[in-house]
């Protein structure tokens, strides 16, 4: 900008001095004589053209300088985002990493793996050995060639080797058909945040190792993408306060938007995501809830939550493995009472439903529904997940692949919250991750979903949504990047 001002001043001074001299000469000359000579002399005619020619070329030069320094004259618009959570360079959330790079393997709309930076892959030895080939002529955003050995992986019990610059070999200890889905995270040049995405990291501010602010600039300087300033907050209330003070003009992933709805010029969008399952997990080892009929009764009478699509499976309807034959009773008091009548013990007992603060309103609806059945129920709100519970209402992260071995297999004592033990479900989950035949996988997961209805270890309520809160004046700029940050499935 300073250079443009300097050159413009020089041009303006030059043109001004020239016209002063020209005007002075004309005033000193005899107008009548000049007029007579103009008709006779071609040189005088040319001289009279100097003024418009100078104006034309001077204007053209100014326009060229404006174009040349357009980035300084018209700086890129800025979108400032607030993200809740404590992060380091090693565990940045997908809302950030998806802007900085791309994955080796992407997922299509049905959740099946498709190539991205990888050109292809093949599995041998009963899905224990995977050979992946990179696309040719790939470059990192720092303009260095993207080599296979630049990419490091943190994959437990998997040996990784790099036979050449285009090839990566993964050797697994056991058959695992969903393995390519594990390569769906954006990749970075070893030891850096240099990626292959739309943006580069311009600056980072930290409190010790925890990142407090990042500035991202478009990798392509000629693109129409905005600059993105991201601030990280330890909790939701701090983020909301920062938003109210104008420190940021958008908030991603805030759970409670009630106090933001009525603010002027504030917009709230909800994006459907399928990696967060809101469900009530029953402790199947509990003396009361070990009764299948009681769990079926509670499952049947559980309410439909306002503005949410009720589900009956932990596998989303968009997945290739979803079974549309998975149908049970929903919000059906009459059917629930028929199951409740078969309950042998515990009808007069009290069930405690534990939930987190952000789901307390949903918990109250569930308690009301269970009481209508005749079941004594109390709601307890806690900040974390208790080790012991009867019924637990939480938002549970589910994998991108239909393989939910960790959540339901009887050997997974830490992550199998319901303590479910079913030989048939165990077999379905084992076959689903080992077979290389996708139709066999689909059949196994269909049976798995059917069994969860027949003997429910949980009530599946809905898949969560991500709230995006932003000021109206940045709506157009935010739309340019938000689809890369959050995948609407």
C-alpha positions in Angstrom: 0.0 0.0 0.0 2.8 2.4 0.9 4.5 1.7 -2.5 1.3 2.4 -4.4 0.8 5.7 -2.6 4.4 6.7 -3.3 4.1 5.9 -7.0 0.8 7.7 -7.3 2.2 10.8 -5.7 5.1 10.9 -8.2 2.7 10.5 -11.2 0.4 13.1 -9.8 3.2 15.6 -9.3 4.6 14.9 -12.8 1.2 15.5 -14.5 0.6 18.6 -12.4 3.9 20.2 -13.3 3.5 19.4 -16.9 0.1 21.1 -17.2 1.3 24.1 -15.3 4.1 24.6 -17.8 1.8 23.9 -20.7 -0.7 26.4 -19.4 2.0 29.1 -18.8 3.2 28.7 -22.4 -0.2 29.0 -23.8 -1.0 32.2 -21.9 2.2 33.8 -23.2 1.5 32.9 -26.8 -0.6 34.9 -29.2 -3.8 32.9 -29.4 -4.6 34.2 -32.9 -1.2 33.2 -34.3 -1.4 29.8 -32.7 -4.8 29.2 -34.2 -3.6 30.1 -37.7 -0.5 28.0 -37.3 -2.5 25.0 -36.1 -4.2 24.8 -39.4 -0.9 24.9 -41.2 1.5 22.9 -39.0 1.1 19.1 -38.4 3.6 19.4 -35.5 1.3 21.8 -33.7 -1.5 19.4 -34.1 0.6 16.6 -32.6 1.6 18.9 -29.8 -2.1 19.5 -29.0 -2.6 15.7 -28.7 0.0 15.5 -25.9 -2.4 16.5 -23.1 -5.0 13.7 -23.8 -2.2 11.2 -24.5 -0.5 12.0 -21.2 -3.8 11.7 -19.4 -4.5 8.3 -21.0 -1.1 6.8 -20.2 -1.0 8.3 -16.8 -4.4 6.8 -16.0 -3.3 3.5 -17.4 -0.2 3.5 -15.2 -2.3 4.2 -12.1 -4.7 1.4 -13.0 -1.8 -1.0 -13.5 -0.4 -0.1 -10.1 -3.8 -0.6 -8.5 -3.9 -4.1 -10.1 -0.3 -4.9 -9.1 -0.9 -4.0 -5.5 -4.5 -5.3 -5.3 -3.7 -7.6 -2.4 -2.6 -4.6 -0.3 -5.5 -2.4 -1.5 -8.1 -5.1 -1.0 -7.0 -7.3 1.9 -8.6 -10.7 2.2 -11.7 -10.8 4.4 -11.3 -12.4 7.8 -13.4 -15.1 9.4 -12.7 -15.6 13.1 -13.8 -18.9 14.6 -14.1 -20.1 18.2 -13.5 -23.8 18.9 -14.1 -25.4 22.3 -11.4 -27.7 23.6 -7.7 -27.9 24.6 -5.4 -28.9 21.7 -1.8 -29.2 20.8 -0.1 -29.5 17.4 -0.4 -33.3 17.7 -4.2 -33.5 18.3 -5.8 -30.7 16.4 -9.6 -31.3 15.7 -10.8 -32.2 12.2 -12.4 -28.7 11.9 -8.8 -27.5 11.6 -6.8 -30.3 10.0 -9.3 -30.6 7.2 -8.4 -27.1 6.1 -4.7 -27.8 6.2 -4.5 -31.1 4.4 -6.2 -34.1 2.8 -6.3 -37.8 3.8 -4.9 -40.7 1.9 -8.3 -42.3 1.8 -11.6 -40.5 1.8 -15.2 -41.7 2.4 -18.1 -41.5 0.0 -21.6 -40.6 1.0 -22.3 -44.2 2.1 -19.2 -44.4 4.2 -17.1 -46.6 1.8 -13.4 -45.8 1.4 -12.3 -44.1 -1.9 -8.9 -42.8 -3.0 -7.8 -39.3 -2.2 -4.0 -38.7 -2.0 -3.7 -42.5 -2.5 -4.2 -43.7 -6.1 -5.0 -47.2 -5.0 -4.5 -49.9 -2.4 -4.8 -53.6 -2.3 -5.0 -56.2 0.5 -3.5 -59.6 0.7 -3.0 -62.4 3.2 -6.6 -62.3 4.4 -6.7 -58.5 5.0 -3.5 -58.6 7.1 -1.3 -56.9 4.5 -2.2 -53.6 2.7 -0.1 -52.0 0.0 -1.0 -48.4 -0.8 0.2 -46.4 -3.8 0.3 -42.6 -3.8 -0.9 -40.5 -6.7 2.0 -39.2 -8.9 3.3 -35.6 -8.8 1.9 -34.7 -5.4 3.4 -31.7 -3.6 3.2 -30.4 -0.1 2.1 -26.8 0.3 5.7 -25.8 0.8 6.3 -26.9 -2.8 8.4 -29.9 -1.9 7.5 -33.3 -3.4 5.2 -35.4 -1.3 7.0 -38.7 -0.6 5.6 -41.7 1.2 8.3 -41.5 3.9 7.2 -38.0 4.8 4.1 -39.4 6.4 4.3 -41.0 9.8 1.5 -43.0 11.4 0.4 -43.7 15.0 -1.2 -47.1 14.4 -1.1 -49.6 17.3 0.3 -53.1 16.5 0.8 -52.2 12.8 4.2 -52.3 11.0 4.7 -49.6 8.4 7.3 -49.6 5.7 8.2 -47.4 2.7 9.7 -49.5 -0.2 9.8 -46.4 -2.4 8.6 -42.8 -2.6 5.2 -43.8 -3.9 4.4 -46.8 -1.8 3.4 -47.6 1.8 3.0 -51.1 3.2 1.0 -51.8 6.3 1.4 -55.2 8.0 -1.3 -56.1 10.6 -1.2 -58.7 13.2 -4.8 -59.8 12.5 -7.3 -59.6 9.7 -9.1 -56.2 9.6 -11.2 -55.4 6.6 -12.1 -51.8 7.7 -8.4 -50.8 7.8 -8.5 -48.3 4.9 -11.0 -46.2 6.9 -8.3 -45.7 9.5 -6.4 -43.7 6.8 -9.1 -41.1 6.6 -7.4 -38.5 8.7 -5.5 -35.6 6.9 -1.8 -36.2 6.6 1.1 -33.9 7.3 4.8 -33.6 6.5 6.6 -35.3 9.3 7.3 -33.0 12.3 5.2 -30.1 10.9 1.8 -28.8 10.0 2.6 -28.5 6.4 -0.1 -30.3 4.4 -1.7 -30.5 1.0 -4.9 -28.6 1.7 -6.5 -25.2 1.0 -4.7 -23.4 3.8 -1.3 -22.9 5.4 -0.6 -22.1 9.0 0.6 -18.4 9.1 1.1 -18.2 12.9 0.4 -20.0 16.2 0.1 -18.7 19.7 0.5 -21.1 22.6 0.2 -21.3 26.4 3.0 -23.8 27.0 2.1 -26.6 24.5 -1.6 -25.8 24.4 -2.6 -23.8 21.3 -4.7 -20.6 22.0 -4.8 -19.1 18.5 -4.0 -20.0 14.9 -4.0 -17.8 11.8 -4.6 -19.7 8.5 -4.0 -18.1 5.1 -5.1 -19.6 1.8 -2.4 -21.7 0.1 -3.4 -20.2 -3.2 -3.0 -16.4 -2.8 -5.2 -15.8 -5.9 -8.2 -17.7 -4.4 -11.2 -16.0 -3.0 -11.0 -17.8 0.3 -10.9 -15.7 3.5 -8.2 -15.6 6.1 -9.2 -17.7 9.1 -8.3 -16.7 12.7 -9.1 -19.6 15.1 -9.2 -19.2 18.9 -9.5 -22.1 21.2 -11.4 -22.0 24.5 -11.3 -24.4 27.5 -15.1 -24.4 28.0 -18.3 -23.3 26.3 -19.0 -20.3 28.6 -15.7 -18.7 27.9 -16.2 -19.1 24.2 -19.7 -17.5 24.4 -18.3 -14.6 26.4 -15.6 -14.1 23.7 -18.3 -14.2 21.0 -20.4 -11.6 22.9 -17.4 -9.3 23.2 -16.7 -9.5 19.5 -13.3 -11.3 19.8 -14.7 -13.9 17.4 -17.5 -13.7 14.9 -18.4 -17.4 14.8 -18.6 -20.4 17.1 -18.3 -24.1 16.1 -19.8 -26.9 18.1 -21.5 -25.0 20.9 -24.0 -27.3 22.5 -26.4 -24.8 24.2 -27.6 -22.0 21.9 -30.5 -20.9 24.0 -28.9 -17.6 25.2 -27.8 -16.8 21.7 -31.0 -17.2 19.7 -32.5 -13.7 20.4 -29.3 -11.7 19.8 -29.6 -9.3 16.8 -27.8 -10.2 13.6 -26.9 -13.7 14.9 -27.5 -16.8 12.8 -27.5 -20.4 13.9 -27.2 -23.3 11.6 -27.3 -27.0 12.5 -25.3 -29.5 10.5 -26.3 -33.2 10.8 -23.3 -35.4 11.7 -23.2 -39.1 12.2 -20.2 -39.6 14.5 -22.1 -38.7 17.7 -24.8 -41.1 18.8 -27.2 -39.9 21.6 -28.4 -43.0 23.4 -29.5 -44.4 26.7 -27.2 -47.2 27.7 -28.6 -49.8 30.1 -26.4 -51.6 32.6 -27.3 -55.2 31.6 -25.7 -56.5 34.8 -27.9 -54.4 37.1 -30.3 -56.5 39.1 -33.3 -54.6 37.8 -32.2 -53.8 34.2 -30.9 -57.3 33.5 -34.6 -58.1 32.7 -35.0 -58.0 28.9 -38.7 -57.1 29.1 -38.0 -54.1 31.3 -35.4 -52.8 28.9 -37.8 -53.4 25.9 -40.6 -51.5 27.8 -38.3 -48.5 28.5 -37.1 -48.6 24.9 -40.6 -48.6 23.6 -41.9 -45.7 25.7 -38.8 -43.5 25.2 -39.9 -40.2 23.7 -39.2 -38.7 20.3 -37.0 -35.7 21.0 -38.2 -32.4 19.5 -36.4 -31.4 16.2 -34.5 -34.7 16.1 -35.0 -37.7 13.9 -35.6 -40.8 16.0 -33.4 -43.8 15.2 -33.3 -47.5 16.1 -29.8 -48.4 15.1 -26.3 -47.2 16.1 -25.4 -47.4 12.4 -26.6 -44.3 10.5 -29.1 -44.6 7.6 -26.5 -43.1 5.2 -24.2 -46.1 5.8 -23.9 -48.9 3.2 -24.4 -51.3 6.2 -27.6 -49.8 7.5 -30.5 -52.3 7.6 -33.9 -50.8 6.8 -35.4 -53.9 8.4 -34.3 -52.7 11.8 -37.7 -51.7 13.1 -39.0 -51.8 16.7 -41.6 -49.8 18.6 -41.1 -46.1 19.1 -42.9 -43.8 21.6 -45.6 -46.5 21.9 -47.0 -46.6 25.5 -49.4 -49.5 24.8 -46.7 -51.8 23.5 -44.4 -50.7 26.3 -47.1 -51.6 28.9 -47.4 -55.1 27.4 -43.6 -55.6 27.9 -43.8 -54.0 31.4 -46.5 -56.5 32.4 -44.0 -59.4 31.8 -41.4 -57.9 34.2 -40.9 -60.3 37.1 -39.0 -58.2 39.6 -38.2 -54.5 40.1 -41.4 -52.8 39.0 -41.6 -51.0 42.4 -37.9 -50.1 42.4 -36.4 -46.8 41.3 -34.2 -46.3 38.2 -31.6 -43.6 38.2 -30.9 -42.0 34.9 -27.5 -40.3 34.7 -26.8 -37.7 32.1 -24.5 -34.8 31.3 -25.5 -31.1 31.6 -26.0 -30.5 27.9 -28.5 -33.4 27.7 -30.4 -32.6 30.9 -33.5 -31.4 29.0 -33.6 -34.6 27.0 -33.1 -36.5 30.3 -36.2 -34.8 31.7 -38.3 -35.9 28.8 -37.1 -39.5 29.2 -37.9 -39.5 32.9 -41.4 -38.2 32.2 -42.0 -40.9 29.6 -40.7 -43.7 31.9 -42.9 -42.4 34.8 -45.9 -42.6 32.5 -45.2 -46.3 32.2 -45.4 -46.6 36.0 -41.6 -46.8 36.6 -40.2 -44.7 39.4 -37.3 -42.7 37.9 -35.0 -40.0 39.0 -32.6 -37.9 37.0 -29.0 -37.2 38.1 -26.9 -34.7 36.2 -23.1 -35.2 36.3 -20.2 -33.7 34.4 -18.6 -37.0 33.5 -19.4 -40.6 32.9 -19.7 -42.5 36.2 -18.1 -46.0 36.6 -21.4 -47.4 38.0 -24.8 -46.6 36.7 -28.2 -48.1 35.9 -29.1 -46.0 32.9 -26.8 -43.5 31.2 -27.8 -40.9 28.6 -24.8 -39.6 26.7 -23.5 -38.6 23.3 -21.2 -41.5 22.3 -18.7 -41.2 19.5 -19.1 -44.0 16.9 -16.6 -45.0 14.2 -16.9 -44.0 10.6 -17.0 -47.6 9.6 -19.9 -49.8 10.7 -17.4 -51.9 12.7 -18.6 -51.2 16.3 -16.6 -54.0 17.9 -15.3 -51.7 20.6 -18.8 -50.6 21.7 -20.6 -54.0 21.9 -18.2 -56.9 21.9 -18.1 -58.7 25.3 -14.3 -58.6 25.5 -14.3 -54.8 25.4 -14.8 -54.2 29.1 -13.8 -50.5 29.1 -15.8 -49.3 26.1 -18.8 -51.7 26.2 -20.8 -49.4 28.4 -23.8 -51.7 28.7 -21.6 -54.7 29.6 -23.4 -56.5 26.9 -22.6 -60.2 26.5 -24.1 -61.9 23.5 -22.4 -64.8 21.7 -24.3 -64.1 18.5 -23.5 -60.4 18.5 -19.8 -61.2 19.3 -19.7 -63.5 16.2 -21.4 -60.9 13.9 -18.8 -58.3 15.0 -15.9 -60.7 14.6 -17.0 -61.8 11.1 -17.8 -58.3 10.1 -14.2 -57.1 10.6 -12.4 -60.2 9.3 -14.2 -61.1 6.1 -13.1 -59.6 2.8 -16.5 -60.1 1.3 -18.5 -56.9 1.7 -21.8 -58.7 1.2 -21.0 -61.0 4.0 -20.1 -57.9 6.1 -23.5 -56.3 5.3 -25.3 -59.5 6.3 -23.5 -59.7 9.6 -24.2 -56.1 10.4 -27.9 -56.5 9.5 -28.1 -59.4 12.0 -26.3 -57.3 14.6 -28.8 -54.5 14.2 -31.7 -56.9 14.5 -30.4 -58.4 17.7 -30.0 -54.9 19.3 -33.8 -54.4 18.8 -34.8 -57.9 20.1 -32.7 -57.6 23.3 -31.9 -53.9 23.6 -28.7 -52.9 25.6 -29.5 -49.3 24.8 -32.2 -47.0 23.5 -31.0 -45.1 20.4 -32.5 -41.6 20.3 -30.8 -39.6 17.5 -27.6 -38.7 15.9 -26.3 -35.3 17.1 -26.0 -32.1 15.2 -23.3 -29.5 15.2 -24.4 -26.0 16.0 -22.7 -23.2 14.0 -23.3 -19.7 15.5 -22.1 -16.7 13.5 -22.8 -13.0 12.8 -24.8 -12.2 9.7 -22.1 -10.0 8.2 -19.7 -12.9 7.7 -22.2 -15.4 6.4 -20.9 -15.4 2.8 -17.3 -15.8 3.8 -18.0 -18.5 6.3 -19.9 -20.6 3.7 -16.8 -20.7 1.6 -14.9 -22.8 4.2 -17.4 -24.4 6.6 -18.2 -27.3 4.2 -14.5 -28.3 4.2 -14.5 -28.2 8.0 -17.7 -30.1 8.7 -19.0 -32.9 6.5 -22.7 -32.9 6.3 -23.6 -36.5 5.6 
